[in-house]
Amino acid sequence: MHAFFEKNASLLLENPELAEAFQKIMTFEKYPKQHILHESGRICNHMYIIISGVARVFYYKEDKDITCHFASEQESITAIDSFIQRKTSKYNIEVLEDLEVFKIAHSDLENLFASNPKFERFGRLFLQQIYIDLVERIDDLQLKTAHERYEILLEKRPRLFLRVASKHIASYLGMTPETFSRIRAK
């Protein structure tokens, strides 16, 4: 069983055939560092489950590159606004390290969920977790100081600091590279 399914095992225990059904709709892909998995202005038709490597979701605001999400091993990444709503996205997805993924087409996922209510339940619970993560991130950005946000990320995802450029982490934390550098030096 692949590690992604092991990580989500509690959701799969009730219905072990779900992992098998997922494996039928996934394709294995490799992408080089700096590859753009999804470009803004387009509809995102795929979700990716990362086997190895790191990718980020970002957008441009006033010619600034703003990182809003990182994903690494056993995590998923997509332009969620577009993937769910089937509209063009403002987000880009960039490969930060050579990437190995399982790629899932939106249409295949929709057909899978429509085929069995238990499968759809997995999708709902998976999206609930994404929503909870998003709420925590918004709370951190609105209620925590720059130093607290740095400490939280360092505690939750210490390896990110070894694998991702400081400018992307600073952007993700909502601070300038200079502020990030000062906090990191402490």
MODELLER restraints for C-alpha pairs under 7 A, 6 or more apart:
rsr = mdl.restraints
at = mdl.atoms
rsr.add(forms.Gaussian(group=physical.xy_distance, feature=features.Distance(at['CA:3:A'], at['CA:74:A']), mean=6.21, stdev=0.5))
rsr.add(forms.Gaussian(group=physical.xy_distance, feature=features.Distance(at['CA:4:A'], at['CA:74:A']), mean=4.65, stdev=0.5))
rsr.add(forms.Gaussian(group=physical.xy_distance, feature=features.Distance(at['CA:5:A'], at['CA:19:A']), mean=6.76, stdev=0.5))
rsr.add(forms.Gaussian(group=physical.xy_distance, feature=features.Distance(at['CA:11:A'], at['CA:122:A']), mean=6.22, stdev=0.5))
rsr.add(forms.Gaussian(group=physical.xy_distance, feature=features.Distance(at['CA:12:A'], at['CA:18:A']), mean=6.66, stdev=0.5))
rsr.add(forms.Gaussian(group=physical.xy_distance, feature=features.Distance(at['CA:18:A'], at['CA:119:A']), mean=6.37, stdev=0.5))
rsr.add(forms.Gaussian(group=physical.xy_distance, feature=features.Distance(at['CA:25:A'], at['CA:104:A']), mean=6.25, stdev=0.5))
rsr.add(forms.Gaussian(group=physical.xy_distance, feature=features.Distance(at['CA:25:A'], at['CA:108:A']), mean=6.22, stdev=0.5))
rsr.add(forms.Gaussian(group=physical.xy_distance, feature=features.Distance(at['CA:26:A'], at['CA:102:A']), mean=5.55, stdev=0.5))
rsr.add(forms.Gaussian(group=physical.xy_distance, feature=features.Distance(at['CA:26:A'], at['CA:103:A']), mean=5.40, stdev=0.5))
rsr.add(forms.Gaussian(group=physical.xy_distance, feature=features.Distance(at['CA:26:A'], at['CA:104:A']), mean=5.01, stdev=0.5))
rsr.add(forms.Gaussian(group=physical.xy_distance, feature=features.Distance(at['CA:27:A'], at['CA:102:A']), mean=5.33, stdev=0.5))
rsr.add(forms.Gaussian(group=physical.xy_distance, feature=features.Distance(at['CA:27:A'], at['CA:103:A']), mean=5.18, stdev=0.5))
rsr.add(forms.Gaussian(group=physical.xy_distance, feature=features.Distance(at['CA:27:A'], at['CA:104:A']), mean=6.77, stdev=0.5))
rsr.add(forms.Gaussian(group=physical.xy_distance, feature=features.Distance(at['CA:28:A'], at['CA:101:A']), mean=5.82, stdev=0.5))
rsr.add(forms.Gaussian(group=physical.xy_distance, feature=features.Distance(at['CA:28:A'], at['CA:102:A']), mean=4.67, stdev=0.5))
rsr.add(forms.Gaussian(group=physical.xy_distance, feature=features.Distance(at['CA:28:A'], at['CA:103:A']), mean=6.28, stdev=0.5))
rsr.add(forms.Gaussian(group=physical.xy_distance, feature=features.Distance(at['CA:29:A'], at['CA:100:A']), mean=5.84, stdev=0.5))
rsr.add(forms.Gaussian(group=physical.xy_distance, feature=features.Distance(at['CA:29:A'], at['CA:101:A']), mean=5.41, stdev=0.5))
rsr.add(forms.Gaussian(group=physical.xy_distance, feature=features.Distance(at['CA:29:A'], at['CA:102:A']), mean=6.26, stdev=0.5))
rsr.add(forms.Gaussian(group=physical.xy_distance, feature=features.Distance(at['CA:29:A'], at['CA:103:A']), mean=6.74, stdev=0.5))
rsr.add(forms.Gaussian(group=physical.xy_distance, feature=features.Distance(at['CA:30:A'], at['CA:99:A']), mean=5.57, stdev=0.5))
rsr.add(forms.Gaussian(group=physical.xy_distance, feature=features.Distance(at['CA:30:A'], at['CA:100:A']), mean=4.54, stdev=0.5))
rsr.add(forms.Gaussian(group=physical.xy_distance, feature=features.Distance(at['CA:30:A'], at['CA:101:A']), mean=6.41, stdev=0.5))
rsr.add(forms.Gaussian(group=physical.xy_distance, feature=features.Distance(at['CA:31:A'], at['CA:98:A']), mean=5.90, stdev=0.5))
rsr.add(forms.Gaussian(group=physical.xy_distance, feature=features.Distance(at['CA:31:A'], at['CA:99:A']), mean=5.07, stdev=0.5))
rsr.add(forms.Gaussian(group=physical.xy_distance, feature=features.Distance(at['CA:31:A'], at['CA:100:A']), mean=6.56, stdev=0.5))
rsr.add(forms.Gaussian(group=physical.xy_distance, feature=features.Distance(at['CA:32:A'], at['CA:95:A']), mean=6.96, stdev=0.5))
rsr.add(forms.Gaussian(group=physical.xy_distance, feature=features.Distance(at['CA:32:A'], at['CA:98:A']), mean=4.51, stdev=0.5))
rsr.add(forms.Gaussian(group=physical.xy_distance, feature=features.Distance(at['CA:32:A'], at['CA:99:A']), mean=6.27, stdev=0.5))
rsr.add(forms.Gaussian(group=physical.xy_distance, feature=features.Distance(at['CA:33:A'], at['CA:95:A']), mean=5.16, stdev=0.5))
rsr.add(forms.Gaussian(group=physical.xy_distance, feature=features.Distance(at['CA:33:A'], at['CA:96:A']), mean=5.24, stdev=0.5))
rsr.add(forms.Gaussian(group=physical.xy_distance, feature=features.Distance(at['CA:33:A'], at['CA:97:A']), mean=4.69, stdev=0.5))
rsr.add(forms.Gaussian(group=physical.xy_distance, feature=features.Distance(at['CA:33:A'], at['CA:98:A']), mean=4.60, stdev=0.5))
rsr.add(forms.Gaussian(group=physical.xy_distance, feature=features.Distance(at['CA:34:A'], at['CA:94:A']), mean=6.01, stdev=0.5))
rsr.add(forms.Gaussian(group=physical.xy_distance, feature=features.Distance(at['CA:34:A'], at['CA:95:A']), mean=5.02, stdev=0.5))
rsr.add(forms.Gaussian(group=physical.xy_distance, feature=features.Distance(at['CA:34:A'], at['CA:96:A']), mean=5.79, stdev=0.5))
rsr.add(forms.Gaussian(group=physical.xy_distance, feature=features.Distance(at['CA:35:A'], at['CA:94:A']), mean=5.87, stdev=0.5))
rsr.add(forms.Gaussian(group=physical.xy_distance, feature=features.Distance(at['CA:35:A'], at['CA:95:A']), mean=5.29, stdev=0.5))
rsr.add(forms.Gaussian(group=physical.xy_distance, feature=features.Distance(at['CA:36:A'], at['CA:93:A']), mean=5.69, stdev=0.5))
rsr.add(forms.Gaussian(group=physical.xy_distance, feature=features.Distance(at['CA:36:A'], at['CA:94:A']), mean=4.56, stdev=0.5))
rsr.add(forms.Gaussian(group=physical.xy_distance, feature=features.Distance(at['CA:36:A'], at['CA:95:A']), mean=6.30, stdev=0.5))
rsr.add(forms.Gaussian(group=physical.xy_distance, feature=features.Distance(at['CA:37:A'], at['CA:93:A']), mean=5.24, stdev=0.5))
rsr.add(forms.Gaussian(group=physical.xy_distance, feature=features.Distance(at['CA:37:A'], at['CA:94:A']), mean=5.95, stdev=0.5))
rsr.add(forms.Gaussian(group=physical.xy_distance, feature=features.Distance(at['CA:38:A'], at['CA:44:A']), mean=6.58, stdev=0.5))
rsr.add(forms.Gaussian(group=physical.xy_distance, feature=features.Distance(at['CA:38:A'], at['CA:92:A']), mean=5.25, stdev=0.5))
rsr.add(forms.Gaussian(group=physical.xy_distance, feature=features.Distance(at['CA:38:A'], at['CA:93:A']), mean=5.00, stdev=0.5))
rsr.add(forms.Gaussian(group=physical.xy_distance, feature=features.Distance(at['CA:39:A'], at['CA:91:A']), mean=6.83, stdev=0.5))
rsr.add(forms.Gaussian(group=physical.xy_distance, feature=features.Distance(at['CA:39:A'], at['CA:92:A']), mean=4.66, stdev=0.5))
rsr.add(forms.Gaussian(group=physical.xy_distance, feature=features.Distance(at['CA:39:A'], at['CA:93:A']), mean=6.73, stdev=0.5))
rsr.add(forms.Gaussian(group=physical.xy_distance, feature=features.Distance(at['CA:40:A'], at['CA:89:A']), mean=5.25, stdev=0.5))
rsr.add(forms.Gaussian(group=physical.xy_distance, feature=features.Distance(at['CA:40:A'], at['CA:90:A']), mean=4.72, stdev=0.5))
rsr.add(forms.Gaussian(group=physical.xy_distance, feature=features.Distance(at['CA:40:A'], at['CA:91:A']), mean=4.92, stdev=0.5))
rsr.add(forms.Gaussian(group=physical.xy_distance, feature=features.Distance(at['CA:40:A'], at['CA:92:A']), mean=5.10, stdev=0.5))
rsr.add(forms.Gaussian(group=physical.xy_distance, feature=features.Distance(at['CA:41:A'], at['CA:88:A']), mean=5.13, stdev=0.5))
rsr.add(forms.Gaussian(group=physical.xy_distance, feature=features.Distance(at['CA:41:A'], at['CA:89:A']), mean=5.33, stdev=0.5))
rsr.add(forms.Gaussian(group=physical.xy_distance, feature=features.Distance(at['CA:41:A'], at['CA:90:A']), mean=5.97, stdev=0.5))
rsr.add(forms.Gaussian(group=physical.xy_distance, feature=features.Distance(at['CA:42:A'], at['CA:88:A']), mean=4.58, stdev=0.5))
rsr.add(forms.Gaussian(group=physical.xy_distance, feature=features.Distance(at['CA:42:A'], at['CA:89:A']), mean=5.84, stdev=0.5))
rsr.add(forms.Gaussian(group=physical.xy_distance, feature=features.Distance(at['CA:43:A'], at['CA:82:A']), mean=5.57, stdev=0.5))
rsr.add(forms.Gaussian(group=physical.xy_distance, feature=features.Distance(at['CA:43:A'], at['CA:86:A']), mean=6.16, stdev=0.5))
rsr.add(forms.Gaussian(group=physical.xy_distance, feature=features.Distance(at['CA:43:A'], at['CA:87:A']), mean=5.47, stdev=0.5))
rsr.add(forms.Gaussian(group=physical.xy_distance, feature=features.Distance(at['CA:43:A'], at['CA:88:A']), mean=4.38, stdev=0.5))
rsr.add(forms.Gaussian(group=physical.xy_distance, feature=features.Distance(at['CA:43:A'], at['CA:89:A']), mean=6.11, stdev=0.5))
rsr.add(forms.Gaussian(group=physical.xy_distance, feature=features.Distance(at['CA:44:A'], at['CA:79:A']), mean=6.07, stdev=0.5))
rsr.add(forms.Gaussian(group=physical.xy_distance, feature=features.Distance(at['CA:44:A'], at['CA:82:A']), mean=5.41, stdev=0.5))
rsr.add(forms.Gaussian(group=physical.xy_distance, feature=features.Distance(at['CA:44:A'], at['CA:83:A']), mean=5.15, stdev=0.5))
rsr.add(forms.Gaussian(group=physical.xy_distance, feature=features.Distance(at['CA:45:A'], at['CA:83:A']), mean=6.06, stdev=0.5))
rsr.add(forms.Gaussian(group=physical.xy_distance, feature=features.Distance(at['CA:45:A'], at['CA:105:A']), mean=5.80, stdev=0.5))
rsr.add(forms.Gaussian(group=physical.xy_distance, feature=features.Distance(at['CA:45:A'], at['CA:106:A']), mean=5.31, stdev=0.5))
rsr.add(forms.Gaussian(group=physical.xy_distance, feature=features.Distance(at['CA:46:A'], at['CA:78:A']), mean=6.71, stdev=0.5))
rsr.add(forms.Gaussian(group=physical.xy_distance, feature=features.Distance(at['CA:46:A'], at['CA:103:A']), mean=6.45, stdev=0.5))
rsr.add(forms.Gaussian(group=physical.xy_distance, feature=features.Distance(at['CA:46:A'], at['CA:104:A']), mean=5.45, stdev=0.5))
rsr.add(forms.Gaussian(group=physical.xy_distance, feature=features.Distance(at['CA:46:A'], at['CA:105:A']), mean=4.57, stdev=0.5))
rsr.add(forms.Gaussian(group=physical.xy_distance, feature=features.Distance(at['CA:46:A'], at['CA:106:A']), mean=5.56, stdev=0.5))
rsr.add(forms.Gaussian(group=physical.xy_distance, feature=features.Distance(at['CA:47:A'], at['CA:76:A']), mean=6.91, stdev=0.5))
rsr.add(forms.Gaussian(group=physical.xy_distance, feature=features.Distance(at['CA:47:A'], at['CA:77:A']), mean=6.00, stdev=0.5))
rsr.add(forms.Gaussian(group=physical.xy_distance, feature=features.Distance(at['CA:47:A'], at['CA:78:A']), mean=4.91, stdev=0.5))
rsr.add(forms.Gaussian(group=physical.xy_distance, feature=features.Distance(at['CA:47:A'], at['CA:103:A']), mean=5.94, stdev=0.5))
rsr.add(forms.Gaussian(group=physical.xy_distance, feature=features.Distance(at['CA:47:A'], at['CA:104:A']), mean=5.25, stdev=0.5))
rsr.add(forms.Gaussian(group=physical.xy_distance, feature=features.Distance(at['CA:47:A'], at['CA:105:A']), mean=6.55, stdev=0.5))
rsr.add(forms.Gaussian(group=physical.xy_distance, feature=features.Distance(at['CA:48:A'], at['CA:76:A']), mean=5.40, stdev=0.5))
rsr.add(forms.Gaussian(group=physical.xy_distance, feature=features.Distance(at['CA:48:A'], at['CA:77:A']), mean=5.30, stdev=0.5))
rsr.add(forms.Gaussian(group=physical.xy_distance, feature=features.Distance(at['CA:48:A'], at['CA:78:A']), mean=6.40, stdev=0.5))
rsr.add(forms.Gaussian(group=physical.xy_distance, feature=features.Distance(at['CA:48:A'], at['CA:101:A']), mean=5.95, stdev=0.5))
rsr.add(forms.Gaussian(group=physical.xy_distance, feature=features.Distance(at['CA:48:A'], at['CA:102:A']), mean=5.61, stdev=0.5))
rsr.add(forms.Gaussian(group=physical.xy_distance, feature=features.Distance(at['CA:48:A'], at['CA:103:A']), mean=4.66, stdev=0.5))
rsr.add(forms.Gaussian(group=physical.xy_distance, feature=features.Distance(at['CA:48:A'], at['CA:104:A']), mean=6.26, stdev=0.5))
rsr.add(forms.Gaussian(group=physical.xy_distance, feature=features.Distance(at['CA:49:A'], at['CA:74:A']), mean=6.43, stdev=0.5))
rsr.add(forms.Gaussian(group=physical.xy_distance, feature=features.Distance(at['CA:49:A'], at['CA:75:A']), mean=5.73, stdev=0.5))
rsr.add(forms.Gaussian(group=physical.xy_distance, feature=features.Distance(at['CA:49:A'], at['CA:76:A']), mean=4.33, stdev=0.5))
rsr.add(forms.Gaussian(group=physical.xy_distance, feature=features.Distance(at['CA:49:A'], at['CA:77:A']), mean=6.59, stdev=0.5))
rsr.add(forms.Gaussian(group=physical.xy_distance, feature=features.Distance(at['CA:49:A'], at['CA:101:A']), mean=5.35, stdev=0.5))
rsr.add(forms.Gaussian(group=physical.xy_distance, feature=features.Distance(at['CA:49:A'], at['CA:102:A']), mean=5.04, stdev=0.5))
rsr.add(forms.Gaussian(group=physical.xy_distance, feature=features.Distance(at['CA:49:A'], at['CA:103:A']), mean=6.54, stdev=0.5))
rsr.add(forms.Gaussian(group=physical.xy_distance, feature=features.Distance(at['CA:50:A'], at['CA:72:A']), mean=5.95, stdev=0.5))
rsr.add(forms.Gaussian(group=physical.xy_distance, feature=features.Distance(at['CA:50:A'], at['CA:73:A']), mean=5.04, stdev=0.5))
rsr.add(forms.Gaussian(group=physical.xy_distance, feature=features.Distance(at['CA:50:A'], at['CA:74:A']), mean=5.48, stdev=0.5))
rsr.add(forms.Gaussian(group=physical.xy_distance, feature=features.Distance(at['CA:50:A'], at['CA:75:A']), mean=5.67, stdev=0.5))
rsr.add(forms.Gaussian(group=physical.xy_distance, feature=features.Distance(at['CA:50:A'], at['CA:76:A']), mean=6.05, stdev=0.5))
rsr.add(forms.Gaussian(group=physical.xy_distance, feature=features.Distance(at['CA:50:A'], at['CA:100:A']), mean=6.15, stdev=0.5))
rsr.add(forms.Gaussian(group=physical.xy_distance, feature=features.Distance(at['CA:50:A'], at['CA:101:A']), mean=4.43, stdev=0.5))
rsr.add(forms.Gaussian(group=physical.xy_distance, feature=features.Distance(at['CA:50:A'], at['CA:102:A']), mean=6.52, stdev=0.5))
rsr.add(forms.Gaussian(group=physical.xy_distance, feature=features.Distance(at['CA:51:A'], at['CA:73:A']), mean=5.08, stdev=0.5))
rsr.add(forms.Gaussian(group=physical.xy_distance, feature=features.Distance(at['CA:51:A'], at['CA:74:A']), mean=5.93, stdev=0.5))
rsr.add(forms.Gaussian(group=physical.xy_distance, feature=features.Distance(at['CA:51:A'], at['CA:100:A']), mean=5.32, stdev=0.5))
rsr.add(forms.Gaussian(group=physical.xy_distance, feature=features.Distance(at['CA:51:A'], at['CA:101:A']), mean=5.15, stdev=0.5))
rsr.add(forms.Gaussian(group=physical.xy_distance, feature=features.Distance(at['CA:52:A'], at['CA:72:A']), mean=6.72, stdev=0.5))
rsr.add(forms.Gaussian(group=physical.xy_distance, feature=features.Distance(at['CA:52:A'], at['CA:73:A']), mean=5.11, stdev=0.5))
rsr.add(forms.Gaussian(group=physical.xy_distance, feature=features.Distance(at['CA:52:A'], at['CA:99:A']), mean=5.65, stdev=0.5))
rsr.add(forms.Gaussian(group=physical.xy_distance, feature=features.Distance(at['CA:52:A'], at['CA:100:A']), mean=5.19, stdev=0.5))
rsr.add(forms.Gaussian(group=physical.xy_distance, feature=features.Distance(at['CA:53:A'], at['CA:72:A']), mean=5.71, stdev=0.5))
rsr.add(forms.Gaussian(group=physical.xy_distance, feature=features.Distance(at['CA:53:A'], at['CA:73:A']), mean=6.43, stdev=0.5))
rsr.add(forms.Gaussian(group=physical.xy_distance, feature=features.Distance(at['CA:53:A'], at['CA:97:A']), mean=5.07, stdev=0.5))
rsr.add(forms.Gaussian(group=physical.xy_distance, feature=features.Distance(at['CA:53:A'], at['CA:98:A']), mean=5.64, stdev=0.5))
rsr.add(forms.Gaussian(group=physical.xy_distance, feature=features.Distance(at['CA:53:A'], at['CA:99:A']), mean=4.55, stdev=0.5))
rsr.add(forms.Gaussian(group=physical.xy_distance, feature=features.Distance(at['CA:53:A'], at['CA:100:A']), mean=6.61, stdev=0.5))
rsr.add(forms.Gaussian(group=physical.xy_distance, feature=features.Distance(at['CA:54:A'], at['CA:71:A']), mean=5.73, stdev=0.5))
rsr.add(forms.Gaussian(group=physical.xy_distance, feature=features.Distance(at['CA:54:A'], at['CA:72:A']), mean=4.46, stdev=0.5))
rsr.add(forms.Gaussian(group=physical.xy_distance, feature=features.Distance(at['CA:54:A'], at['CA:95:A']), mean=6.33, stdev=0.5))
rsr.add(forms.Gaussian(group=physical.xy_distance, feature=features.Distance(at['CA:54:A'], at['CA:96:A']), mean=5.40, stdev=0.5))
rsr.add(forms.Gaussian(group=physical.xy_distance, feature=features.Distance(at['CA:54:A'], at['CA:97:A']), mean=5.31, stdev=0.5))
rsr.add(forms.Gaussian(group=physical.xy_distance, feature=features.Distance(at['CA:54:A'], at['CA:99:A']), mean=6.64, stdev=0.5))
rsr.add(forms.Gaussian(group=physical.xy_distance, feature=features.Distance(at['CA:55:A'], at['CA:70:A']), mean=5.83, stdev=0.5))
rsr.add(forms.Gaussian(group=physical.xy_distance, feature=features.Distance(at['CA:55:A'], at['CA:71:A']), mean=5.50, stdev=0.5))
rsr.add(forms.Gaussian(group=physical.xy_distance, feature=features.Distance(at['CA:55:A'], at['CA:72:A']), mean=6.58, stdev=0.5))
rsr.add(forms.Gaussian(group=physical.xy_distance, feature=features.Distance(at['CA:55:A'], at['CA:93:A']), mean=6.84, stdev=0.5))
rsr.add(forms.Gaussian(group=physical.xy_distance, feature=features.Distance(at['CA:55:A'], at['CA:94:A']), mean=5.54, stdev=0.5))
rsr.add(forms.Gaussian(group=physical.xy_distance, feature=features.Distance(at['CA:55:A'], at['CA:95:A']), mean=4.37, stdev=0.5))
rsr.add(forms.Gaussian(group=physical.xy_distance, feature=features.Distance(at['CA:55:A'], at['CA:96:A']), mean=5.09, stdev=0.5))
rsr.add(forms.Gaussian(group=physical.xy_distance, feature=features.Distance(at['CA:56:A'], at['CA:67:A']), mean=6.86, stdev=0.5))
rsr.add(forms.Gaussian(group=physical.xy_distance, feature=features.Distance(at['CA:56:A'], at['CA:69:A']), mean=5.50, stdev=0.5))
rsr.add(forms.Gaussian(group=physical.xy_distance, feature=features.Distance(at['CA:56:A'], at['CA:70:A']), mean=4.37, stdev=0.5))
rsr.add(forms.Gaussian(group=physical.xy_distance, feature=features.Distance(at['CA:56:A'], at['CA:71:A']), mean=6.27, stdev=0.5))
rsr.add(forms.Gaussian(group=physical.xy_distance, feature=features.Distance(at['CA:56:A'], at['CA:93:A']), mean=5.59, stdev=0.5))
rsr.add(forms.Gaussian(group=physical.xy_distance, feature=features.Distance(at['CA:56:A'], at['CA:94:A']), mean=5.42, stdev=0.5))
rsr.add(forms.Gaussian(group=physical.xy_distance, feature=features.Distance(at['CA:56:A'], at['CA:95:A']), mean=6.64, stdev=0.5))
rsr.add(forms.Gaussian(group=physical.xy_distance, feature=features.Distance(at['CA:57:A'], at['CA:67:A']), mean=5.96, stdev=0.5))
rsr.add(forms.Gaussian(group=physical.xy_distance, feature=features.Distance(at['CA:57:A'], at['CA:68:A']), mean=5.76, stdev=0.5))
rsr.add(forms.Gaussian(group=physical.xy_distance, feature=features.Distance(at['CA:57:A'], at['CA:69:A']), mean=5.03, stdev=0.5))
rsr.add(forms.Gaussian(group=physical.xy_distance, feature=features.Distance(at['CA:57:A'], at['CA:70:A']), mean=6.44, stdev=0.5))
rsr.add(forms.Gaussian(group=physical.xy_distance, feature=features.Distance(at['CA:57:A'], at['CA:91:A']), mean=6.36, stdev=0.5))
rsr.add(forms.Gaussian(group=physical.xy_distance, feature=features.Distance(at['CA:57:A'], at['CA:92:A']), mean=5.60, stdev=0.5))
rsr.add(forms.Gaussian(group=physical.xy_distance, feature=features.Distance(at['CA:57:A'], at['CA:93:A']), mean=4.53, stdev=0.5))
rsr.add(forms.Gaussian(group=physical.xy_distance, feature=features.Distance(at['CA:57:A'], at['CA:94:A']), mean=6.55, stdev=0.5))
rsr.add(forms.Gaussian(group=physical.xy_distance, feature=features.Distance(at['CA:58:A'], at['CA:65:A']), mean=6.66, stdev=0.5))
rsr.add(forms.Gaussian(group=physical.xy_distance, feature=features.Distance(at['CA:58:A'], at['CA:66:A']), mean=5.33, stdev=0.5))
rsr.add(forms.Gaussian(group=physical.xy_distance, feature=features.Distance(at['CA:58:A'], at['CA:67:A']), mean=4.22, stdev=0.5))
rsr.add(forms.Gaussian(group=physical.xy_distance, feature=features.Distance(at['CA:58:A'], at['CA:68:A']), mean=5.54, stdev=0.5))
rsr.add(forms.Gaussian(group=physical.xy_distance, feature=features.Distance(at['CA:58:A'], at['CA:91:A']), mean=5.52, stdev=0.5))
rsr.add(forms.Gaussian(group=physical.xy_distance, feature=features.Distance(at['CA:58:A'], at['CA:92:A']), mean=5.32, stdev=0.5))
rsr.add(forms.Gaussian(group=physical.xy_distance, feature=features.Distance(at['CA:58:A'], at['CA:93:A']), mean=6.44, stdev=0.5))
rsr.add(forms.Gaussian(group=physical.xy_distance, feature=features.Distance(at['CA:59:A'], at['CA:65:A']), mean=5.89, stdev=0.5))
rsr.add(forms.Gaussian(group=physical.xy_distance, feature=features.Distance(at['CA:59:A'], at['CA:66:A']), mean=5.36, stdev=0.5))
rsr.add(forms.Gaussian(group=physical.xy_distance, feature=features.Distance(at['CA:59:A'], at['CA:67:A']), mean=6.71, stdev=0.5))
rsr.add(forms.Gaussian(group=physical.xy_distance, feature=features.Distance(at['CA:59:A'], at['CA:90:A']), mean=6.18, stdev=0.5))
rsr.add(forms.Gaussian(group=physical.xy_distance, feature=features.Distance(at['CA:59:A'], at['CA:91:A']), mean=4.88, stdev=0.5))
rsr.add(forms.Gaussian(group=physical.xy_distance, feature=features.Distance(at['CA:59:A'], at['CA:92:A']), mean=5.99, stdev=0.5))
rsr.add(forms.Gaussian(group=physical.xy_distance, feature=features.Distance(at['CA:60:A'], at['CA:66:A']), mean=5.95, stdev=0.5))
rsr.add(forms.Gaussian(group=physical.xy_distance, feature=features.Distance(at['CA:66:A'], at['CA:171:A']), mean=5.54, stdev=0.5))
rsr.add(forms.Gaussian(group=physical.xy_distance, feature=features.Distance(at['CA:66:A'], at['CA:172:A']), mean=6.83, stdev=0.5))
rsr.add(forms.Gaussian(group=physical.xy_distance, feature=features.Distance(at['CA:67:A'], at['CA:168:A']), mean=6.03, stdev=0.5))
rsr.add(forms.Gaussian(group=physical.xy_distance, feature=features.Distance(at['CA:67:A'], at['CA:171:A']), mean=5.51, stdev=0.5))
rsr.add(forms.Gaussian(group=physical.xy_distance, feature=features.Distance(at['CA:67:A'], at['CA:172:A']), mean=4.78, stdev=0.5))
rsr.add(forms.Gaussian(group=physical.xy_distance, feature=features.Distance(at['CA:68:A'], at['CA:172:A']), mean=5.35, stdev=0.5))
rsr.add(forms.Gaussian(group=physical.xy_distance, feature=features.Distance(at['CA:71:A'], at['CA:77:A']), mean=6.15, stdev=0.5))
rsr.add(forms.Gaussian(group=physical.xy_distance, feature=features.Distance(at['CA:79:A'], at['CA:89:A']), mean=6.78, stdev=0.5))
rsr.add(forms.Gaussian(group=physical.xy_distance, feature=features.Distance(at['CA:79:A'], at['CA:91:A']), mean=6.02, stdev=0.5))
rsr.add(forms.Gaussian(group=physical.xy_distance, feature=features.Distance(at['CA:81:A'], at['CA:89:A']), mean=6.44, stdev=0.5))
rsr.add(forms.Gaussian(group=physical.xy_distance, feature=features.Distance(at['CA:82:A'], at['CA:88:A']), mean=5.66, stdev=0.5))
rsr.add(forms.Gaussian(group=physical.xy_distance, feature=features.Distance(at['CA:82:A'], at['CA:89:A']), mean=5.13, stdev=0.5))
rsr.add(forms.Gaussian(group=physical.xy_distance, feature=features.Distance(at['CA:83:A'], at['CA:106:A']), mean=6.94, stdev=0.5))
rsr.add(forms.Gaussian(group=physical.xy_distance, feature=features.Distance(at['CA:112:A'], at['CA:119:A']), mean=6.90, stdev=0.5))
rsr.add(forms.Gaussian(group=physical.xy_distance, feature=features.Distance(at['CA:113:A'], at['CA:119:A']), mean=5.11, stdev=0.5))
rsr.add(forms.Gaussian(group=physical.xy_distance, feature=features.Distance(at['CA:113:A'], at['CA:120:A']), mean=4.34, stdev=0.5))
rsr.add(forms.Gaussian(group=physical.xy_distance, feature=features.Distance(at['CA:114:A'], at['CA:120:A']), mean=6.77, stdev=0.5))
rsr.add(forms.Gaussian(group=physical.xy_distance, feature=features.Distance(at['CA:140:A'], at['CA:149:A']), mean=6.30, stdev=0.5))
rsr.add(forms.Gaussian(group=physical.xy_distance, feature=features.Distance(at['CA:146:A'], at['CA:175:A']), mean=6.91, stdev=0.5))
rsr.add(forms.Gaussian(group=physical.xy_distance, feature=features.Distance(at['CA:147:A'], at['CA:183:A']), mean=6.30, stdev=0.5))
rsr.add(forms.Gaussian(group=physical.xy_distance, feature=features.Distance(at['CA:149:A'], at['CA:173:A']), mean=6.35, stdev=0.5))
rsr.add(forms.Gaussian(group=physical.xy_distance, feature=features.Distance(at['CA:150:A'], at['CA:173:A']), mean=6.86, stdev=0.5))
rsr.add(forms.Gaussian(group=physical.xy_distance, feature=features.Distance(at['CA:167:A'], at['CA:177:A']), mean=5.54, stdev=0.5))
rsr.add(forms.Gaussian(group=physical.xy_distance, feature=features.Distance(at['CA:170:A'], at['CA:176:A']), mean=5.94, stdev=0.5))
rsr.add(forms.Gaussian(group=physical.xy_distance, feature=features.Distance(at['CA:170:A'], at['CA:177:A']), mean=5.47, stdev=0.5))
rsr.add(forms.Gaussian(group=physical.xy_distance, feature=features.Distance(at['CA:170:A'], at['CA:180:A']), mean=5.57, stdev=0.5))
